[in-house]
Amino acid sequence: MSKKLREITRLKIATAFLVVLVVLIGTIPSFRTTVFDSLSAIYASVLVNLTNKDRARENISELKVSPILEKAAQMKADDMASKSYFAHNTPEGLTPWYWFTLAGYKYEFAGENLAVNFEESEDIQTAWMNSRGHFLNIMNPKYTEIGIATSTGIYKGREAVFVVQMFGKPAQ
């Protein structure tokens, strides 16, 4: 095979690969989501930073990220996304405290904030700070740890990102 023919063959293969990739990205939502890192720009680390920034403004100590609270928040977010509900209690009647316990988080104090149908971390934080109950959780000086997670699912017939923010103070 000549050098020119090999180059043309490589070019055809590369073009075919790109065409297949474009088709996959355009037609398979889960692949598109994976490639573009989700349908939104909601990031747990940004929400933790925004929460700590708001607390610092009021001279309230910074919250430390807890892997156990992150696990509890992820389980709750995944449950809401898989069952298409948005509430502190599950359709089966399980309370937020169930997720803390299931993750193995033994707490003296605990709280939960939820959000759905937002596209940016900053918008969620603003909404939470403008809501009395969410604000009180964020600014509660009894909390020393935080865990945040997101999950994508269907809510009210459309794709949505579920966000769970959990607070705690470990039991002594």
C-alpha positions in Angstrom: 0.0 0.0 0.0 1.4 3.4 -0.9 2.1 6.1 1.6 -0.6 8.3 0.1 -3.2 5.5 0.3 -2.3 4.9 4.0 -2.8 8.6 4.8 -6.2 8.6 3.1 -7.2 5.5 5.0 -6.2 7.0 8.3 -8.1 10.2 7.5 -11.2 8.2 6.6 -10.9 6.2 9.9 -10.5 9.4 11.9 -13.4 11.1 10.1 -15.6 8.0 10.8 -14.7 8.0 14.4 -15.6 11.7 14.8 -18.9 11.2 13.0 -19.8 8.3 15.4 -18.7 10.4 18.4 -20.9 13.3 17.3 -23.9 11.0 16.8 -23.4 9.4 20.2 -23.1 12.8 22.0 -26.2 14.1 20.2 -28.5 11.0 20.7 -27.6 9.4 24.0 -28.4 11.7 27.0 -26.4 9.7 29.5 -23.3 9.7 27.2 -23.8 13.4 26.5 -24.0 14.0 30.3 -20.9 12.1 31.0 -18.9 13.8 28.2 -20.0 17.3 29.3 -19.9 16.6 33.1 -23.7 17.0 33.6 -26.4 19.3 32.4 -25.6 21.9 35.0 -22.8 23.6 36.8 -23.6 22.5 40.3 -20.6 21.5 42.3 -20.4 20.3 45.9 -17.0 22.0 46.5 -18.4 25.3 45.3 -21.4 25.0 47.6 -19.2 24.2 50.6 -17.1 27.2 49.8 -20.1 29.5 49.5 -21.6 28.1 52.7 -18.3 28.7 54.6 -18.0 32.2 53.1 -21.5 33.1 54.4 -20.7 31.7 57.8 -17.4 33.6 57.9 -19.3 36.9 57.3 -21.1 36.3 60.6 -18.0 35.1 62.5 -19.3 31.5 62.6 -16.7 28.7 62.3 -16.0 27.0 59.0 -17.6 23.6 58.3 -15.3 20.7 57.6 -16.2 18.3 54.8 -17.1 14.9 56.2 -16.9 11.9 53.9 -19.6 10.2 55.9 -22.0 13.1 55.5 -21.1 13.2 51.8 -22.1 9.5 51.6 -25.4 10.1 53.4 -26.1 13.1 51.1 -25.3 11.0 48.0 -27.6 8.2 49.1 -30.5 10.7 49.7 -29.8 12.5 46.4 -29.8 9.2 44.5 -33.0 8.1 46.2 -34.8 11.3 45.3 -33.5 11.1 41.7 -34.4 7.4 41.2 -37.9 7.8 42.7 -38.6 11.3 41.3 -39.6 13.0 44.5 -38.4 16.1 46.3 -39.0 16.1 50.0 -37.2 15.6 53.3 -39.2 12.5 53.9 -39.2 9.7 51.3 -42.4 8.3 49.8 -42.0 5.4 52.2 -41.9 7.8 55.1 -38.2 7.6 55.9 -36.9 10.8 57.5 -33.6 12.6 56.8 -32.1 11.0 60.0 -32.4 7.6 58.3 -29.7 8.6 55.8 -27.3 9.8 58.6 -27.8 6.5 60.4 -27.4 4.4 57.2 -24.1 6.1 56.4 -22.9 5.5 59.9 -22.9 9.1 61.0 -23.4 9.3 64.8 -24.5 12.9 65.5 -25.2 15.2 68.4 -26.8 17.7 65.9 -27.9 17.2 62.3 -29.7 19.0 59.6 -30.6 18.8 55.9 -31.1 21.3 53.0 -32.5 20.3 49.6 -32.6 21.9 46.2 -33.9 20.9 42.8 -34.2 22.5 39.4 -31.2 24.8 39.7 -28.4 25.1 37.2 -25.7 27.0 39.1 -24.2 26.5 42.6 -24.4 30.3 43.3 -28.2 30.3 42.6 -28.8 27.5 45.0 -26.8 29.2 47.8 -28.7 32.5 47.2 -32.1 30.6 47.4 -31.0 28.9 50.6 -29.8 32.1 52.2 -33.2 33.7 51.3 -35.2 30.9 52.9 -35.5 31.1 56.7 -35.2 27.4 57.4 -32.3 26.8 55.0 -30.5 30.0 56.3 -30.8 28.7 59.9 -29.2 25.4 59.0 -26.3 27.2 57.1 -25.7 29.6 60.0 -26.2 27.1 62.9 -23.0 27.4 65.0 -23.7 24.0 66.5 -22.8 22.3 63.1 -19.1 21.5 62.6 -19.3 19.3 59.5 -20.9 19.3 56.1 -21.5 16.9 53.2 -23.1 17.8 49.8 -24.0 15.6 46.9 -25.9 15.8 43.6 -27.8 13.3 41.5 -29.5 13.6 38.1 -33.0 12.3 37.6 -36.5 13.2 36.4 -38.6 15.6 38.5 -42.1 16.7 37.3 -41.5 15.2 33.9 -38.1 16.9 33.1 -34.5 16.1 33.7 -33.3 17.7 37.0 -30.4 17.9 39.4 -31.2 17.0 43.0 -28.9 18.6 45.6 -28.6 17.5 49.2 -26.7 19.4 51.8 -26.2 17.7 55.2 -24.9 19.2 58.3 -23.8 17.6 61.5 -21.8 17.7 64.7 -20.5 14.2 65.5 -21.5 12.6 68.8 -18.8 12.6 71.4 
